[in-house]
Amino acid sequence: MIKGFKEFILRGNVIDLAVAVVIGAAFTAVVNAIVSSIIDPLIALVWKPDENGEIGIAVQGLWGEVTFPISDLINAVIAFLAVAVVVYFVFVYPMNRIKERAAAKAGVSPADEEPQLPTEQELLVQIRDLLEKQKV
């Protein structure tokens, strides 16, 4: 029973999905707090907030001034990259290393796992040979 559970967990996609969901949700709050308390003030040093408090590039439109809130975009990009880096280096990379070591211990090389597909030239030769057999 334990062996079956271990095989299920080490299957790959289960670990990746579980880690991404749990750590992504937990770490997002931390990243958002860091971005709003450090990055937003840095952006505010460069751009003056408009009357609504939005930081961004102000453009005069037909019905008044419009602010493109680039701070929201910068915050989202930084948050995404931070969560992705942490999930990869803390969970995905070590799990891949564990799988490689387990495969090496079992005597299975990565080349053995993936079947080698024939090249385009080999396929064309096979098609030619089959067509010649049909003529006879």
Backbone as ProteinMPNN parsed JSONL, in Angstrom:
{"seq_chain_A": "MIKGFKEFILRGNVIDLAVAVVIGAAFTAVVNAIVSSIIDPLIALVWKPDENGEIGIAVQGLWGEVTFPISDLINAVIAFLAVAVVVYFVFVYPMNRIKERAAAKAGVSPADEEPQLPTEQELLVQIRDLLEKQKV", "coords_chain_A": {"N_chain_A": [[0.819, -1.186, 0.0], [1.903, 1.286, 0.805], [3.919, 1.458, -1.053], [2.476, 1.724, -3.451], [1.263, 4.206, -2.984], [3.551, 5.811, -2.884], [4.463, 5.561, -5.551], [2.331, 6.779, -6.836], [2.519, 9.427, -5.865], [5.055, 10.16, -6.792], [4.653, 10.287, -9.455], [4.692, 12.645, -10.945], [3.063, 14.81, -12.328], [1.176, 15.108, -10.313], [2.592, 15.966, -8.069], [3.674, 18.368, -9.059], [1.355, 19.916, -9.611], [0.109, 20.04, -7.066], [2.066, 21.321, -5.525], [2.339, 23.75, -6.894], [-0.205, 24.909, -6.541], [-0.577, 25.071, -3.695], [1.783, 26.363, -2.659], [1.882, 28.55, -4.342], [-0.481, 29.931, -3.672], [-0.013, 30.498, -0.946], [2.407, 31.911, -0.989], [1.869, 34.068, -2.573], [0.549, 36.06, -1.086], [2.639, 37.003, 0.528], [4.424, 37.984, -1.392], [2.826, 39.975, -2.601], [2.569, 41.746, -0.437], [5.233, 42.572, -0.093], [5.728, 43.771, -2.576], [3.798, 45.853, -2.572], [4.662, 47.357, -0.398], [7.293, 48.019, -0.915], [7.955, 48.205, -3.732], [5.868, 49.784, -4.843], [6.217, 52.35, -3.461], [8.722, 52.989, -4.574], [8.081, 53.278, -7.264], [6.365, 55.414, -7.009], [8.172, 57.415, -6.496], [9.061, 58.12, -8.987], [6.793, 58.57, -10.603], [4.077, 60.755, -10.172], [1.216, 60.257, -8.186], [-2.174, 60.272, -9.448], [-5.306, 62.135, -8.995], [-6.935, 60.078, -8.099], [-5.238, 58.457, -6.811], [-3.819, 56.655, -8.308], [-0.879, 55.367, -9.732], [0.98, 56.124, -12.514], [1.251, 56.588, -16.083], [0.074, 59.591, -17.26], [-2.309, 60.633, -19.607], [-3.733, 62.945, -21.799], [-7.069, 62.788, -22.603], [-10.106, 62.682, -24.604], [-12.171, 63.311, -22.837], [-10.935, 64.301, -20.6], [-8.146, 63.82, -18.348], [-6.427, 60.721, -18.45], [-5.167, 58.034, -16.62], [-2.747, 55.587, -17.026], [-2.391, 52.811, -15.23], [0.484, 51.768, -14.498], [1.791, 50.776, -12.326], [0.272, 48.707, -11.25], [0.582, 46.756, -13.224], [3.364, 46.325, -13.109], [3.532, 45.372, -10.486], [2.059, 42.966, -10.715], [3.64, 41.5, -12.533], [6.082, 41.265, -11.134], [5.191, 39.859, -8.874], [4.303, 37.451, -10.049], [6.727, 36.468, -11.199], [8.301, 36.168, -8.885], [6.891, 34.217, -7.388], [6.955, 32.103, -9.23], [9.734, 31.608, -9.431], [10.367, 30.805, -6.803], [8.721, 28.501, -6.499], [9.799, 26.876, -8.515], [12.612, 26.587, -7.835], [12.535, 25.675, -5.202], [10.83, 23.479, -5.135], [10.199, 22.118, -7.68], [12.701, 21.764, -9.071], [14.322, 20.329, -7.083], [12.673, 18.014, -6.922], [12.85, 16.978, -9.513], [15.568, 16.319, -9.497], [15.568, 14.315, -7.556], [14.034, 12.388, -8.885], [15.752, 11.85, -11.049], [17.953, 10.728, -9.718], [16.723, 8.474, -8.617], [16.064, 7.111, -10.949], [18.627, 6.646, -11.964], [19.608, 5.006, -9.984], [17.987, 2.816, -10.348], [18.939, 1.985, -12.726], [18.033, 2.968, -15.118], [18.315, 4.964, -17.862], [17.801, 8.402, -18.915], [17.603, 8.445, -21.691], [16.606, 5.967, -22.305], [13.975, 6.118, -21.511], [12.547, 7.772, -23.278], [11.263, 7.152, -26.404], [13.072, 6.907, -29.436], [12.305, 8.816, -32.134], [11.832, 8.285, -35.621], [13.796, 9.942, -38.129], [12.972, 12.504, -40.528], [14.002, 11.832, -43.018], [14.391, 9.072, -42.743], [11.743, 8.239, -42.501], [10.788, 8.937, -45.06], [12.293, 7.167, -46.625], [11.231, 4.746, -45.752], [8.583, 5.016, -46.652], [9.052, 5.12, -49.401], [10.077, 2.534, -49.822], [7.826, 0.983, -49.13], [6.04, 1.785, -51.13], [7.374, 0.775, -53.369], [7.147, -1.936, -52.89], [4.426, -2.283, -53.229], [4.112, -1.962, -55.945], [5.122, -4.28, -57.107]], "CA_chain_A": [[0.0, 0.0, 0.0], [2.8, 2.435, 0.855], [4.642, 1.509, -2.331], [1.55, 2.279, -4.434], [1.128, 5.638, -2.697], [4.812, 6.437, -3.289], [4.464, 5.634, -7.012], [1.336, 7.789, -7.202], [3.05, 10.752, -5.548], [6.228, 10.442, -7.621], [4.269, 10.236, -10.857], [5.142, 13.864, -11.602], [2.066, 15.866, -12.442], [0.497, 15.286, -9.035], [3.462, 16.802, -7.241], [3.771, 19.705, -9.657], [0.096, 20.631, -9.409], [-0.106, 20.302, -5.645], [3.032, 22.326, -5.088], [2.008, 25.038, -7.508], [-1.417, 25.474, -5.936], [-0.39, 25.396, -2.283], [2.817, 27.366, -2.458], [1.474, 29.759, -5.062], [-1.481, 30.658, -2.872], [0.589, 31.0, 0.291], [3.495, 32.85, -1.248], [1.327, 35.253, -3.243], [0.284, 37.089, -0.078], [3.924, 37.578, 0.931], [4.944, 38.772, -2.513], [2.0, 41.18, -2.742], [2.925, 42.673, 0.64], [6.558, 43.133, -0.399], [5.595, 44.663, -3.729], [3.049, 47.064, -2.217], [5.372, 48.178, 0.575], [8.624, 48.431, -1.401], [7.967, 48.578, -5.146], [4.963, 50.922, -5.053], [6.863, 53.627, -3.124], [9.778, 53.287, -5.541], [7.417, 53.787, -8.469], [5.827, 56.737, -6.671], [9.27, 58.382, -6.577], [9.223, 58.508, -10.384], [5.53, 59.097, -11.109], [3.19, 61.338, -9.168], [-0.134, 59.681, -8.265], [-3.226, 61.196, -9.877], [-6.264, 62.442, -7.925], [-7.496, 58.82, -7.601], [-4.171, 57.726, -6.146], [-3.194, 55.701, -9.218], [0.454, 55.74, -10.194], [1.149, 55.699, -13.892], [1.454, 57.596, -17.112], [-1.159, 60.34, -17.5], [-2.486, 61.056, -20.994], [-4.937, 63.759, -21.963], [-8.032, 62.177, -23.506], [-11.189, 63.54, -25.062], [-13.001, 63.727, -21.708], [-10.081, 64.595, -19.445], [-6.899, 63.087, -18.211], [-6.536, 59.292, -18.171], [-3.914, 57.488, -16.1], [-2.5, 54.169, -17.271], [-1.787, 52.386, -13.963], [1.563, 50.81, -14.75], [2.243, 50.144, -11.08], [-0.442, 47.433, -11.136], [1.23, 45.823, -14.138], [4.675, 45.99, -12.548], [3.273, 44.531, -9.317], [1.638, 41.635, -11.155], [4.788, 40.819, -13.138], [7.028, 40.922, -10.068], [4.587, 38.808, -8.056], [4.331, 36.211, -10.814], [8.1, 35.978, -11.303], [8.772, 35.736, -7.567], [6.243, 32.941, -7.063], [7.467, 31.089, -10.151], [11.115, 31.284, -9.058], [10.357, 30.035, -5.555], [8.142, 27.178, -6.743], [10.729, 26.081, -9.313], [13.867, 26.246, -7.171], [12.328, 25.006, -3.922], [10.085, 22.237, -5.253], [10.289, 21.404, -8.956], [14.087, 21.364, -9.334], [14.708, 19.2, -6.23], [11.907, 16.813, -7.268], [13.462, 16.434, -10.729], [16.836, 15.703, -9.096], [15.232, 13.063, -6.871], [13.617, 11.435, -9.919], [16.949, 11.449, -11.799], [18.73, 9.817, -8.868], [15.992, 7.21, -8.528], [16.212, 6.438, -12.239], [20.006, 6.174, -12.06], [19.726, 3.895, -9.045], [17.291, 1.686, -10.96], [19.643, 1.615, -13.947], [17.296, 3.463, -16.279], [18.822, 6.264, -18.291], [16.756, 9.223, -19.536], [17.475, 8.104, -23.109], [15.784, 4.764, -22.402], [12.577, 6.435, -21.243], [11.924, 8.401, -24.432], [11.556, 6.431, -27.643], [13.667, 7.714, -30.491], [11.455, 8.901, -33.31], [12.624, 8.288, -36.851], [13.961, 11.243, -38.759], [12.152, 12.708, -41.726], [14.61, 11.082, -44.113], [14.092, 7.66, -42.524], [10.338, 8.039, -42.851], [10.66, 8.983, -46.514], [12.847, 5.921, -47.153], [10.248, 3.697, -45.468], [7.457, 5.223, -47.569], [9.513, 4.708, -50.733], [10.161, 1.071, -49.848], [6.46, 0.453, -49.143], [5.473, 2.035, -52.469], [8.005, -0.152, -54.311], [6.574, -3.271, -52.636], [3.074, -2.318, -53.762], [4.196, -2.05, -57.406], [5.462, -5.657, -57.508]], "C_chain_A": [[0.867, 1.256, 0.0], [3.542, 2.581, -0.467], [3.758, 2.113, -3.421], [1.354, 3.769, -4.243], [2.375, 6.391, -3.148], [4.876, 6.584, -4.812], [3.478, 6.696, -7.503], [1.891, 9.197, -6.995], [4.206, 11.11, -6.476], [5.916, 10.415, -9.106], [4.648, 11.516, -11.597], [4.113, 14.955, -11.583], [1.355, 16.132, -11.128], [1.301, 16.219, -8.143], [3.495, 18.224, -7.779], [2.506, 20.515, -9.416], [-0.125, 20.987, -7.944], [0.821, 21.394, -5.137], [2.677, 23.695, -5.64], [0.806, 25.688, -6.84], [-1.156, 25.937, -4.515], [0.625, 26.517, -2.089], [2.469, 28.658, -3.189], [0.49, 30.585, -4.269], [-0.863, 31.259, -1.622], [1.616, 32.088, 0.029], [3.005, 34.124, -1.914], [1.058, 36.384, -2.256], [1.572, 37.775, 0.359], [4.479, 38.473, -0.177], [4.137, 40.056, -2.694], [2.326, 42.209, -1.664], [4.271, 43.334, 0.375], [6.455, 44.139, -1.54], [4.876, 45.952, -3.346], [3.797, 47.945, -1.228], [6.738, 48.652, 0.102], [8.572, 48.955, -2.831], [7.063, 49.781, -5.411], [5.587, 52.258, -4.644], [7.995, 53.998, -4.078], [9.194, 53.839, -6.838], [6.874, 55.189, -8.219], [6.918, 57.808, -6.661], [9.418, 58.933, -7.989], [7.945, 59.168, -10.921], [4.676, 59.61, -9.956], [1.81, 60.694, -9.308], [-1.15, 60.726, -8.719], [-4.207, 61.426, -8.722], [-6.932, 61.195, -7.341], [-6.463, 57.982, -6.857], [-3.488, 56.697, -7.021], [-1.864, 56.248, -9.701], [0.602, 55.233, -11.615], [1.358, 56.877, -14.817], [0.118, 58.264, -17.403], [-1.174, 60.843, -18.941], [-3.799, 61.843, -21.076], [-5.836, 63.102, -23.008], [-9.099, 63.167, -23.909], [-12.01, 64.083, -23.893], [-12.181, 63.967, -20.444], [-8.849, 63.707, -19.428], [-7.162, 61.638, -17.819], [-5.168, 58.811, -17.706], [-3.852, 56.003, -16.406], [-1.749, 53.631, -16.053], [-0.71, 51.321, -14.15], [2.06, 50.157, -13.471], [1.533, 48.81, -10.87], [0.189, 46.366, -12.024], [2.578, 45.375, -13.584], [4.506, 45.074, -11.34], [2.916, 43.107, -9.728], [2.802, 40.847, -11.743], [5.782, 40.382, -12.069], [6.467, 39.791, -9.207], [4.631, 37.465, -8.769], [5.739, 35.627, -10.871], [8.621, 35.471, -9.962], [8.172, 34.392, -7.19], [6.789, 31.835, -7.953], [8.886, 30.658, -9.785], [11.144, 30.427, -7.799], [9.816, 28.627, -5.788], [9.13, 26.314, -7.52], [11.932, 25.63, -8.488], [13.675, 25.52, -5.84], [11.671, 23.64, -4.098], [10.332, 21.477, -6.546], [11.705, 20.902, -9.215], [14.534, 20.228, -8.408], [13.95, 17.908, -6.562], [12.472, 16.174, -8.538], [14.783, 15.746, -10.409], [16.59, 14.359, -8.398], [14.829, 11.999, -7.89], [14.814, 10.939, -10.721], [17.779, 10.46, -11.0], [18.05, 8.467, -8.749], [16.118, 6.423, -9.826], [17.619, 5.891, -12.403], [20.222, 4.972, -11.151], [19.086, 2.639, -9.621], [17.963, 1.228, -12.245], [18.944, 2.038, -15.214], [17.857, 4.825, -16.636], [17.694, 7.073, -18.918], [16.551, 8.905, -21.009], [16.602, 6.866, -23.3], [14.307, 5.069, -22.254], [11.859, 6.991, -22.469], [12.269, 7.623, -25.696], [12.114, 7.389, -28.699], [12.753, 7.675, -31.709], [12.323, 8.903, -34.556], [12.7, 9.699, -37.434], [13.072, 11.325, -39.999], [12.686, 11.89, -42.894], [14.322, 9.583, -43.962], [12.634, 7.35, -42.855], [10.122, 8.038, -44.36], [11.199, 7.707, -47.164], [11.853, 4.779, -46.927], [9.041, 3.816, -46.404], [7.836, 4.771, -48.974], [9.543, 3.199, -50.857], [8.771, 0.437, -49.887], [5.798, 0.641, -50.507], [6.089, 1.07, -53.493], [7.443, -1.558, -54.123], [5.179, -3.384, -53.239], [3.094, -2.469, -55.289], [4.409, -3.488, -57.855], [4.346, -6.593, -57.344]], "O_chain_A": [[0.583, 2.197, -0.741], [3.767, 3.694, -0.942], [4.226, 2.921, -4.224], [1.284, 4.519, -5.216], [2.279, 7.475, -3.724], [5.299, 7.627, -5.31], [3.754, 7.419, -8.461], [1.742, 10.058, -7.862], [4.317, 12.26, -6.902], [6.825, 10.51, -9.931], [4.906, 11.456, -12.8], [4.285, 15.947, -10.875], [0.97, 17.269, -10.855], [0.758, 17.145, -7.541], [3.357, 19.181, -7.017], [2.585, 21.688, -9.051], [-0.505, 22.114, -7.626], [0.399, 22.286, -4.401], [2.714, 24.689, -4.915], [0.807, 26.895, -6.601], [-1.477, 27.071, -4.163], [0.338, 27.51, -1.42], [2.743, 29.747, -2.686], [0.612, 31.808, -4.201], [-1.154, 32.404, -1.274], [1.677, 33.079, 0.757], [3.666, 35.158, -1.825], [1.316, 37.547, -2.565], [1.597, 38.992, 0.54], [4.945, 39.583, 0.082], [4.717, 41.119, -2.918], [2.358, 43.409, -1.939], [4.425, 44.535, 0.599], [7.029, 45.226, -1.474], [5.299, 47.035, -3.751], [3.593, 49.159, -1.213], [7.287, 49.598, 0.666], [9.09, 50.035, -3.112], [7.455, 50.7, -6.13], [5.5, 53.221, -5.407], [8.21, 55.176, -4.362], [9.753, 54.758, -7.436], [6.914, 56.047, -9.101], [6.614, 58.993, -6.803], [9.846, 60.072, -8.174], [8.005, 60.191, -11.605], [4.572, 58.975, -8.907], [1.286, 60.592, -10.417], [-1.012, 61.911, -8.417], [-3.971, 60.968, -7.604], [-7.439, 61.234, -6.22], [-6.784, 56.915, -6.334], [-2.654, 55.934, -6.533], [-1.736, 57.426, -10.033], [0.378, 54.054, -11.889], [1.608, 58.003, -14.386], [-0.856, 57.595, -17.75], [-0.193, 61.402, -19.432], [-4.82, 61.457, -20.506], [-5.426, 62.885, -24.148], [-9.008, 64.353, -23.594], [-12.498, 65.211, -23.961], [-12.701, 63.844, -19.335], [-8.568, 62.959, -20.365], [-8.007, 61.356, -16.969], [-4.144, 59.131, -18.31], [-4.775, 55.251, -16.092], [-0.58, 53.966, -15.861], [-0.963, 50.128, -13.982], [2.684, 49.097, -13.519], [2.14, 47.869, -10.359], [0.316, 45.21, -11.621], [2.895, 44.186, -13.591], [5.251, 44.106, -11.186], [3.423, 42.148, -9.146], [2.937, 39.653, -11.478], [6.269, 39.252, -12.098], [7.196, 38.864, -8.852], [4.961, 36.449, -8.158], [5.931, 34.437, -10.621], [9.31, 34.452, -9.911], [8.889, 33.512, -6.716], [7.057, 30.734, -7.471], [9.202, 29.469, -9.827], [11.867, 29.433, -7.739], [10.407, 27.657, -5.313], [9.283, 25.132, -7.211], [12.243, 24.441, -8.44], [14.581, 24.814, -5.396], [11.918, 22.732, -3.304], [10.647, 20.288, -6.502], [11.89, 19.731, -9.545], [15.081, 19.24, -8.898], [14.525, 16.822, -6.491], [12.56, 14.949, -8.622], [15.091, 14.702, -10.984], [17.316, 13.391, -8.625], [15.234, 10.842, -7.775], [14.897, 9.754, -11.044], [18.256, 9.464, -11.544], [18.713, 7.429, -8.777], [16.262, 5.2, -9.801], [17.797, 4.79, -12.925], [20.934, 4.033, -11.508], [19.58, 1.531, -9.411], [17.597, 0.191, -12.798], [19.24, 1.51, -16.286], [17.872, 5.735, -15.808], [16.724, 6.494, -19.406], [15.448, 9.073, -21.53], [15.937, 6.723, -24.326], [13.47, 4.359, -22.811], [10.679, 6.706, -22.672], [13.445, 7.457, -26.02], [11.67, 8.531, -28.822], [12.471, 6.604, -32.246], [13.423, 9.455, -34.551], [11.802, 10.522, -37.255], [12.501, 10.329, -40.444], [11.915, 11.322, -43.668], [14.04, 8.905, -44.95], [12.336, 6.303, -43.431], [9.356, 7.226, -44.877], [10.63, 7.219, -48.14], [11.656, 3.942, -47.808], [8.538, 2.804, -46.891], [7.047, 4.119, -49.658], [9.099, 2.639, -51.86], [8.561, -0.542, -50.602], [5.081, -0.24, -50.982], [5.389, 0.601, -54.391], [7.282, -2.293, -55.097], [4.789, -4.453, -53.707], [2.171, -3.051, -55.859], [3.906, -3.872, -58.911], [4.487, -7.779, -57.641]]}, "name": "protein", "num_of_chains": 1, "seq": "MIKGFKEFILRGNVIDLAVAVVIGAAFTAVVNAIVSSIIDPLIALVWKPDENGEIGIAVQGLWGEVTFPISDLINAVIAFLAVAVVVYFVFVYPMNRIKERAAAKAGVSPADEEPQLPTEQELLVQIRDLLEKQKV"}
